[in-house]
Amino acid sequence: MDGTYFWILAVVAAVCTGLSKGGLPAVSMLSVPVLSLVISPITAAGLLLPVYLFSDVFGVWAYRHDFRADLLKIAAVGMLIGGAIGWATASLESERLVRALIGLIGASFALSLLLRRTGDVAPRPATWGRGIFWTTIAGFTSFVSHAGAPPWQIWLMPMKLQKMAFAGTTTIAFAMMNVTKIVPYYYLGQFDPQNLRVAAMLLIPALVGVYVGYRLTRLLPDRLFFGFVTWALLGVSIKLIWDGVIG
């Protein structure tokens, strides 16, 4: 964990983390893949968790008035189940396979949004069955590699929430998820002193990312905001498929 190239990518990963907590959720999925160019994905996930937790504090504060409590109740249950599955199967998981599956799911959903006319489609109501299914997958993939955005957005986007409610609910839900990772990651040996030292140096660029992401979310028109989220989801999903298949 040294050298100019490492630190450039580490700062980029931290800014992406902050941007996601500011309201651009799909961007967070770039963090681990970017850092994985110079260190192992498992090490990258452990190193970035403190950065996620730090960014969560400011993201939750920024969106403290913009969220759907009913959706967070569903997410709290599903993500806890998904995280528990991730912890229980940590020694059995193929990270490449998980990345490829996440990418396929995310790319399929993004393409379906881009290829169909969504203006005439009625918002889908929140149901516990569908909600628990997708948030469990989001919790599992978030635990494995901080890549919970595709299944989460598959559940949330058809509800056609107002822009700030979408961003706030997403930010708070993943903040709750990240808190549940602390104990499992500790017992999996992810918090070694070197990781924590590097993470501490990435807190400032992450905070800058939170501010920029929040400002962009407030300024972007709804159509442009959700268009960005969809295209970002597609781009990140293709990257995950590439990583999973090619390595």
DORO-585121 format. One record per residue (C-alpha): residue number from 1; x, y, z. Coordinates in nm, 2 decimals, always signed. Layout:
BEGIN
site num = NUM; X = X; Y = Y; Z = Z
...
% end
This chain:
BEGIN
site num = 1; X = +0.00; Y = +0.00; Z = +0.00
site num = 2; X = +0.25; Y = +0.26; Z = -0.12
site num = 3; X = +0.35; Y = +0.45; Z = -0.43
site num = 4; X = +0.19; Y = +0.73; Z = -0.63
site num = 5; X = -0.03; Y = +0.50; Z = -0.83
site num = 6; X = -0.18; Y = +0.34; Z = -0.52
site num = 7; X = -0.26; Y = +0.67; Z = -0.36
site num = 8; X = -0.42; Y = +0.82; Z = -0.67
site num = 9; X = -0.65; Y = +0.52; Z = -0.69
site num = 10; X = -0.71; Y = +0.52; Z = -0.32
site num = 11; X = -0.82; Y = +0.89; Z = -0.33
site num = 12; X = -1.04; Y = +0.82; Z = -0.63
site num = 13; X = -1.20; Y = +0.53; Z = -0.44
site num = 14; X = -1.26; Y = +0.75; Z = -0.14
site num = 15; X = -1.42; Y = +1.03; Z = -0.35
site num = 16; X = -1.65; Y = +0.77; Z = -0.51
site num = 17; X = -1.75; Y = +0.65; Z = -0.17
site num = 18; X = -1.83; Y = +1.00; Z = -0.06
site num = 19; X = -2.02; Y = +1.08; Z = -0.38
site num = 20; X = -2.24; Y = +0.78; Z = -0.32
site num = 21; X = -2.32; Y = +0.90; Z = +0.03
site num = 22; X = -2.40; Y = +1.24; Z = -0.10
site num = 23; X = -2.68; Y = +1.08; Z = -0.31
site num = 24; X = -2.53; Y = +0.91; Z = -0.62
site num = 25; X = -2.56; Y = +0.54; Z = -0.50
site num = 26; X = -2.42; Y = +0.35; Z = -0.80
site num = 27; X = -2.09; Y = +0.54; Z = -0.78
site num = 28; X = -2.00; Y = +0.35; Z = -0.46
site num = 29; X = -1.96; Y = +0.03; Z = -0.67
site num = 30; X = -1.66; Y = +0.18; Z = -0.83
site num = 31; X = -1.47; Y = +0.21; Z = -0.51
site num = 32; X = -1.36; Y = -0.15; Z = -0.46
site num = 33; X = -1.30; Y = -0.23; Z = -0.83
site num = 34; X = -1.08; Y = +0.09; Z = -0.86
site num = 35; X = -0.88; Y = +0.00; Z = -0.55
site num = 36; X = -0.86; Y = -0.37; Z = -0.66
site num = 37; X = -0.63; Y = -0.26; Z = -0.95
site num = 38; X = -0.35; Y = -0.23; Z = -0.69
site num = 39; X = -0.45; Y = -0.45; Z = -0.40
site num = 40; X = -0.67; Y = -0.76; Z = -0.35
site num = 41; X = -1.05; Y = -0.70; Z = -0.36
site num = 42; X = -1.09; Y = -0.85; Z = -0.01
site num = 43; X = -0.83; Y = -0.61; Z = +0.13
site num = 44; X = -0.99; Y = -0.32; Z = -0.05
site num = 45; X = -1.33; Y = -0.40; Z = +0.10
site num = 46; X = -1.18; Y = -0.40; Z = +0.45
site num = 47; X = -0.98; Y = -0.09; Z = +0.40
site num = 48; X = -1.28; Y = +0.11; Z = +0.26
site num = 49; X = -1.53; Y = +0.01; Z = +0.53
site num = 50; X = -1.40; Y = +0.28; Z = +0.78
site num = 51; X = -1.42; Y = +0.53; Z = +0.49
site num = 52; X = -1.78; Y = +0.43; Z = +0.42
site num = 53; X = -1.87; Y = +0.46; Z = +0.79
site num = 54; X = -1.72; Y = +0.80; Z = +0.82
site num = 55; X = -1.90; Y = +0.92; Z = +0.50
site num = 56; X = -2.23; Y = +0.77; Z = +0.63
site num = 57; X = -2.23; Y = +1.01; Z = +0.93
site num = 58; X = -2.24; Y = +1.31; Z = +0.70
site num = 59; X = -2.47; Y = +1.14; Z = +0.44
site num = 60; X = -2.73; Y = +1.05; Z = +0.71
site num = 61; X = -2.71; Y = +1.40; Z = +0.85
site num = 62; X = -2.76; Y = +1.56; Z = +0.51
site num = 63; X = -3.07; Y = +1.34; Z = +0.44
site num = 64; X = -3.21; Y = +1.33; Z = +0.79
site num = 65; X = -3.54; Y = +1.48; Z = +0.66
site num = 66; X = -3.55; Y = +1.30; Z = +0.32
site num = 67; X = -3.63; Y = +0.93; Z = +0.35
site num = 68; X = -3.91; Y = +0.67; Z = +0.35
site num = 69; X = -3.94; Y = +0.51; Z = +0.70
site num = 70; X = -4.15; Y = +0.22; Z = +0.57
site num = 71; X = -3.89; Y = +0.13; Z = +0.32
site num = 72; X = -3.61; Y = +0.15; Z = +0.58
site num = 73; X = -3.80; Y = -0.10; Z = +0.80
site num = 74; X = -3.81; Y = -0.35; Z = +0.52
site num = 75; X = -3.44; Y = -0.29; Z = +0.43
site num = 76; X = -3.33; Y = -0.33; Z = +0.80
site num = 77; X = -3.47; Y = -0.68; Z = +0.80
site num = 78; X = -3.35; Y = -0.79; Z = +0.45
site num = 79; X = -3.01; Y = -0.64; Z = +0.47
site num = 80; X = -2.95; Y = -0.80; Z = +0.81
site num = 81; X = -3.04; Y = -1.14; Z = +0.67
site num = 82; X = -2.82; Y = -1.08; Z = +0.37
site num = 83; X = -2.52; Y = -0.97; Z = +0.58
site num = 84; X = -2.56; Y = -1.27; Z = +0.80
site num = 85; X = -2.55; Y = -1.50; Z = +0.50
site num = 86; X = -2.24; Y = -1.32; Z = +0.37
site num = 87; X = -2.06; Y = -1.37; Z = +0.70
site num = 88; X = -2.17; Y = -1.74; Z = +0.73
site num = 89; X = -2.05; Y = -1.82; Z = +0.38
site num = 90; X = -1.74; Y = -1.60; Z = +0.38
site num = 91; X = -1.50; Y = -1.89; Z = +0.34
site num = 92; X = -1.70; Y = -2.04; Z = +0.06
site num = 93; X = -1.77; Y = -1.74; Z = -0.17
site num = 94; X = -1.61; Y = -1.70; Z = -0.51
site num = 95; X = -1.57; Y = -1.32; Z = -0.53
site num = 96; X = -1.54; Y = -1.34; Z = -0.91
site num = 97; X = -1.87; Y = -1.53; Z = -0.94
site num = 98; X = -2.05; Y = -1.29; Z = -0.70
site num = 99; X = -1.92; Y = -0.99; Z = -0.90
site num = 100; X = -2.04; Y = -1.15; Z = -1.23
site num = 101; X = -2.38; Y = -1.22; Z = -1.09
site num = 102; X = -2.42; Y = -0.87; Z = -0.95
site num = 103; X = -2.32; Y = -0.73; Z = -1.29
site num = 104; X = -2.56; Y = -0.94; Z = -1.48
site num = 105; X = -2.85; Y = -0.85; Z = -1.26
site num = 106; X = -2.76; Y = -0.48; Z = -1.26
site num = 107; X = -2.70; Y = -0.46; Z = -1.64
site num = 108; X = -3.03; Y = -0.64; Z = -1.72
site num = 109; X = -3.22; Y = -0.40; Z = -1.50
site num = 110; X = -3.05; Y = -0.09; Z = -1.64
site num = 111; X = -3.11; Y = -0.20; Z = -1.99
site num = 112; X = -3.47; Y = -0.27; Z = -1.92
site num = 113; X = -3.51; Y = +0.08; Z = -1.80
site num = 114; X = -3.33; Y = +0.23; Z = -2.09
site num = 115; X = -3.52; Y = +0.03; Z = -2.36
site num = 116; X = -3.87; Y = +0.08; Z = -2.24
site num = 117; X = -4.09; Y = +0.38; Z = -2.19
site num = 118; X = -4.13; Y = +0.43; Z = -1.82
site num = 119; X = -4.34; Y = +0.74; Z = -1.82
site num = 120; X = -4.67; Y = +0.56; Z = -1.85
site num = 121; X = -4.58; Y = +0.28; Z = -1.60
site num = 122; X = -4.75; Y = +0.33; Z = -1.27
site num = 123; X = -4.53; Y = +0.33; Z = -0.96
site num = 124; X = -4.49; Y = -0.01; Z = -0.80
site num = 125; X = -4.60; Y = -0.02; Z = -0.43
site num = 126; X = -4.36; Y = -0.14; Z = -0.17
site num = 127; X = -4.43; Y = -0.49; Z = -0.05
site num = 128; X = -4.26; Y = -0.69; Z = +0.22
site num = 129; X = -4.21; Y = -1.00; Z = +0.00
site num = 130; X = -4.04; Y = -0.83; Z = -0.29
site num = 131; X = -3.86; Y = -0.60; Z = -0.05
site num = 132; X = -3.71; Y = -0.87; Z = +0.17
site num = 133; X = -3.60; Y = -1.06; Z = -0.14
site num = 134; X = -3.41; Y = -0.78; Z = -0.30
site num = 135; X = -3.27; Y = -0.62; Z = +0.02
site num = 136; X = -3.14; Y = -0.96; Z = +0.13
site num = 137; X = -2.95; Y = -0.98; Z = -0.20
site num = 138; X = -2.83; Y = -0.62; Z = -0.15
site num = 139; X = -2.72; Y = -0.70; Z = +0.20
site num = 140; X = -2.52; Y = -1.01; Z = +0.08
site num = 141; X = -2.35; Y = -0.83; Z = -0.21
site num = 142; X = -2.28; Y = -0.53; Z = +0.01
site num = 143; X = -2.12; Y = -0.75; Z = +0.27
site num = 144; X = -1.90; Y = -0.93; Z = +0.01
site num = 145; X = -1.77; Y = -0.63; Z = -0.18
site num = 146; X = -1.98; Y = -0.31; Z = -0.10
site num = 147; X = -2.17; Y = -0.38; Z = -0.42
site num = 148; X = -2.53; Y = -0.36; Z = -0.30
site num = 149; X = -2.65; Y = -0.09; Z = -0.54
site num = 150; X = -2.79; Y = -0.31; Z = -0.83
site num = 151; X = -3.03; Y = -0.52; Z = -0.63
site num = 152; X = -3.13; Y = -0.23; Z = -0.42
site num = 153; X = -3.21; Y = -0.01; Z = -0.72
site num = 154; X = -3.40; Y = -0.30; Z = -0.88
site num = 155; X = -3.63; Y = -0.28; Z = -0.58
site num = 156; X = -3.64; Y = +0.09; Z = -0.53
site num = 157; X = -3.65; Y = +0.25; Z = -0.88
site num = 158; X = -3.99; Y = +0.11; Z = -0.99
site num = 159; X = -4.15; Y = +0.29; Z = -0.70
site num = 160; X = -4.07; Y = +0.62; Z = -0.87
site num = 161; X = -3.98; Y = +0.80; Z = -0.55
site num = 162; X = -3.91; Y = +1.17; Z = -0.55
site num = 163; X = -3.54; Y = +1.23; Z = -0.61
site num = 164; X = -3.44; Y = +1.34; Z = -0.26
site num = 165; X = -3.64; Y = +1.06; Z = -0.10
site num = 166; X = -3.47; Y = +0.81; Z = -0.32
site num = 167; X = -3.12; Y = +0.94; Z = -0.23
site num = 168; X = -3.20; Y = +0.97; Z = +0.14
site num = 169; X = -3.36; Y = +0.63; Z = +0.18
site num = 170; X = -3.06; Y = +0.47; Z = -0.01
site num = 171; X = -2.80; Y = +0.66; Z = +0.20
site num = 172; X = -2.96; Y = +0.57; Z = +0.53
site num = 173; X = -3.02; Y = +0.21; Z = +0.44
site num = 174; X = -2.66; Y = +0.14; Z = +0.34
site num = 175; X = -2.54; Y = +0.33; Z = +0.65
site num = 176; X = -2.74; Y = +0.08; Z = +0.86
site num = 177; X = -2.59; Y = -0.20; Z = +0.66
site num = 178; X = -2.23; Y = -0.07; Z = +0.70
site num = 179; X = -2.27; Y = -0.06; Z = +1.08
site num = 180; X = -2.37; Y = -0.43; Z = +1.08
site num = 181; X = -2.04; Y = -0.51; Z = +0.90
site num = 182; X = -1.81; Y = -0.39; Z = +1.18
site num = 183; X = -1.81; Y = -0.70; Z = +1.40
site num = 184; X = -1.80; Y = -0.95; Z = +1.12
site num = 185; X = -1.52; Y = -0.76; Z = +0.94
site num = 186; X = -1.33; Y = -0.75; Z = +1.27
site num = 187; X = -1.35; Y = -1.12; Z = +1.32
site num = 188; X = -1.25; Y = -1.18; Z = +0.95
site num = 189; X = -0.93; Y = -0.98; Z = +1.02
site num = 190; X = -1.01; Y = -0.69; Z = +0.80
site num = 191; X = -0.91; Y = -0.42; Z = +1.05
site num = 192; X = -0.54; Y = -0.45; Z = +1.06
site num = 193; X = -0.34; Y = -0.14; Z = +1.17
site num = 194; X = -0.21; Y = -0.07; Z = +0.82
site num = 195; X = -0.56; Y = -0.07; Z = +0.67
site num = 196; X = -0.68; Y = +0.17; Z = +0.94
site num = 197; X = -0.39; Y = +0.40; Z = +0.89
site num = 198; X = -0.46; Y = +0.42; Z = +0.52
site num = 199; X = -0.83; Y = +0.46; Z = +0.57
site num = 200; X = -0.77; Y = +0.76; Z = +0.81
site num = 201; X = -0.58; Y = +0.94; Z = +0.53
site num = 202; X = -0.87; Y = +0.89; Z = +0.30
site num = 203; X = -1.14; Y = +1.05; Z = +0.52
site num = 204; X = -1.09; Y = +1.41; Z = +0.38
site num = 205; X = -1.13; Y = +1.32; Z = +0.01
site num = 206; X = -1.44; Y = +1.11; Z = +0.11
site num = 207; X = -1.59; Y = +1.41; Z = +0.29
site num = 208; X = -1.53; Y = +1.62; Z = -0.02
site num = 209; X = -1.71; Y = +1.36; Z = -0.22
site num = 210; X = -2.01; Y = +1.36; Z = +0.02
site num = 211; X = -2.04; Y = +1.74; Z = -0.03
site num = 212; X = -2.01; Y = +1.73; Z = -0.41
site num = 213; X = -2.26; Y = +1.44; Z = -0.43
site num = 214; X = -2.51; Y = +1.61; Z = -0.22
site num = 215; X = -2.49; Y = +1.94; Z = -0.41
site num = 216; X = -2.52; Y = +1.75; Z = -0.75
site num = 217; X = -2.82; Y = +1.56; Z = -0.62
site num = 218; X = -3.00; Y = +1.88; Z = -0.52
site num = 219; X = -2.91; Y = +2.06; Z = -0.85
site num = 220; X = -2.97; Y = +1.79; Z = -1.11
site num = 221; X = -3.33; Y = +1.78; Z = -1.25
site num = 222; X = -3.51; Y = +1.45; Z = -1.16
site num = 223; X = -3.49; Y = +1.32; Z = -1.52
site num = 224; X = -3.12; Y = +1.38; Z = -1.54
site num = 225; X = -3.06; Y = +1.25; Z = -1.19
site num = 226; X = -3.23; Y = +0.91; Z = -1.26
site num = 227; X = -3.08; Y = +0.90; Z = -1.60
site num = 228; X = -2.74; Y = +0.93; Z = -1.44
site num = 229; X = -2.82; Y = +0.66; Z = -1.19
site num = 230; X = -2.94; Y = +0.42; Z = -1.46
site num = 231; X = -2.63; Y = +0.48; Z = -1.69
site num = 232; X = -2.40; Y = +0.46; Z = -1.39
site num = 233; X = -2.56; Y = +0.13; Z = -1.29
site num = 234; X = -2.51; Y = -0.01; Z = -1.64
site num = 235; X = -2.15; Y = +0.10; Z = -1.66
site num = 236; X = -2.06; Y = -0.04; Z = -1.32
site num = 237; X = -2.24; Y = -0.36; Z = -1.39
site num = 238; X = -2.05; Y = -0.41; Z = -1.72
site num = 239; X = -1.73; Y = -0.35; Z = -1.52
site num = 240; X = -1.83; Y = -0.61; Z = -1.26
site num = 241; X = -1.91; Y = -0.87; Z = -1.54
site num = 242; X = -1.57; Y = -0.81; Z = -1.69
site num = 243; X = -1.40; Y = -0.85; Z = -1.35
site num = 244; X = -1.60; Y = -1.17; Z = -1.28
site num = 245; X = -1.53; Y = -1.33; Z = -1.61
site num = 246; X = -1.19; Y = -1.21; Z = -1.71
site num = 247; X = -1.05; Y = -1.14; Z = -1.36
% end
